[in-house]
């Protein structure tokens, strides 16, 4: 799990948008980029080249869980 204080200051390095926690990853709230960043041993890997772009459908499902 990631510390809530850390989560509150992290942003997507590509879009500069807020991130949301989804299981063992962080997901950008930007619908255009839809980047997912993994968390290894509690440490977010915030490298664009290490992230993945998720499908629009998967992104929508994650965002709906946040409401």
VEXMI-605839 format. One record per atom (N, C-alpha, C): x, y, z; residue in three letters. Coordinates in steps of 0.1 Angstrom, whole numbers, plus 2048, in hexadecimal, padded with zeros to 3 digits. Example, Ala and Ser with C-alpha at 12.3 -4.5 7.8 and 13.67 -1.06 7.14 Angstrom:
VEXMI-605839
8847C784EALA/87B7D384EALA/8847DF84EALA/8807EA847SER/8897F5847SER/88180084FSER/
This chain:
VEXMI-605839
8087F4800UNK/800800800UNK/80980C800UNK/8048177FBUNK/80B8247FAUNK/80682E804UNK/80E83580AUNK/80B83F814UNK/80284A80EUNK/7F784E814UNK/7EE85780FUNK/7F486580DUNK/7FD869816UNK/804876814UNK/80C876807UNK/81386B805UNK/81B86A7F8UNK/81286A7ECUNK/8078637EDUNK/7FD8637E2UNK/7F88717DFUNK/7F68797E9UNK/7F08867E7UNK/7F98907E0UNK/80688D7DFUNK/8108967D8UNK/8158917CBUNK/8128847C8UNK/81687E7BCUNK/80D8827B0UNK/8128847A5UNK/80A886799UNK/81087E78DUNK/80987C783UNK/80E875777UNK/81987D771UNK/82487776FUNK/82F87F769UNK/82D88375AUNK/82487C754UNK/82187F746UNK/81688A744UNK/80B88974BUNK/80089374AUNK/80089D755UNK/80789A760UNK/8068A376CUNK/7F98A3773UNK/7F1898771UNK/7E4897777UNK/7E588E783UNK/7DB88F78CUNK/7DA888798UNK/7DA879795UNK/7DE87179FUNK/7DF86279EUNK/7D585D7A8UNK/7D08517A5UNK/7C784A7AEUNK/7CD83C7B0UNK/7CB8377BCUNK/7D082A7C0UNK/7C781F7BBUNK/7CC8157B4UNK/7C480A7AFUNK/7CC7FD7B2UNK/7C97F67BCUNK/7D07EA7C1UNK/7DF7ED7C3UNK/7E77E77BBUNK/7F67E97BCUNK/7FB7F27B2UNK/7F37FC7ADUNK/7F88067A4UNK/7F28137A6UNK/7F781D79FUNK/7F282B79FUNK/7ED82D790UNK/7E283478FUNK/7DC836782UNK/7D9845780UNK/7DE84B775UNK/7DB859772UNK/7CD85B770UNK/7C8867774UNK/7BA86A772UNK/7B8871765UNK/7C287275DUNK/7C1878750UNK/7BC86E745UNK/7B087073FUNK/7AB867736UNK/7B3866729UNK/7BA870726UNK/7C2870719UNK/7CE86671AUNK/7D5866726UNK/7E185E727UNK/7DE85172DUNK/7D5850737UNK/7D284373EUNK/7DE83B742UNK/7E7841749UNK/7F483A74DUNK/7F283375AUNK/7F882775BUNK/7F881F767UNK/80781D76CUNK/809821778UNK/81781F77EUNK/816815789UNK/81F80B789UNK/81F801793UNK/8268067A0UNK/8237FF7AAUNK/8288017B7UNK/8307F57BBUNK/83D7F67BDUNK/8467EB7C1UNK/84A7ED7D0UNK/8467E37D8UNK/8497E47E7UNK/8467F17EDUNK/83A7F77EAUNK/8368037EFUNK/83C8107E9UNK/84480E7DEUNK/84A8197D8UNK/84581B7C9UNK/83E8267C6UNK/8398287B9UNK/8448297AFUNK/8438227A4UNK/84C824799UNK/84782E78FUNK/84B83A790UNK/845846789UNK/84D84977CUNK/85283F775UNK/859841768UNK/84F83F75DUNK/84E848754UNK/844847749UNK/84783A741UNK/85483873EUNK/85882C736UNK/85581F73DUNK/85381F74BUNK/850813752UNK/840812754UNK/83981C750UNK/82A81B752UNK/824814746UNK/817812747UNK/80F80D73CUNK/803815739UNK/7FE81572DUNK/7F281C72AUNK/7E781172AUNK/7DD814732UNK/7D180B733UNK/7C680F72AUNK/7BD805727UNK/7B280871EUNK/7A9812724UNK/7A181871CUNK/797822720UNK/78D81B729UNK/78980F726UNK/77F80872EUNK/78580573CUNK/79180073DUNK/7977FE74AUNK/79980A752UNK/79D81574BUNK/79F822752UNK/791827758UNK/787826750UNK/77982A755UNK/775822761UNK/778815761UNK/77480C76CUNK/77C811778UNK/788814777UNK/790818783UNK/78B826788UNK/78882F77FUNK/78383C783UNK/77683B78AUNK/76D832785UNK/76083078BUNK/76182B799UNK/76B82379CUNK/76D81E7AAUNK/7718297B3UNK/7778347AEUNK/77C83F7B6UNK/7708487BBUNK/7658487B4UNK/75A8507B8UNK/75384D7C5UNK/
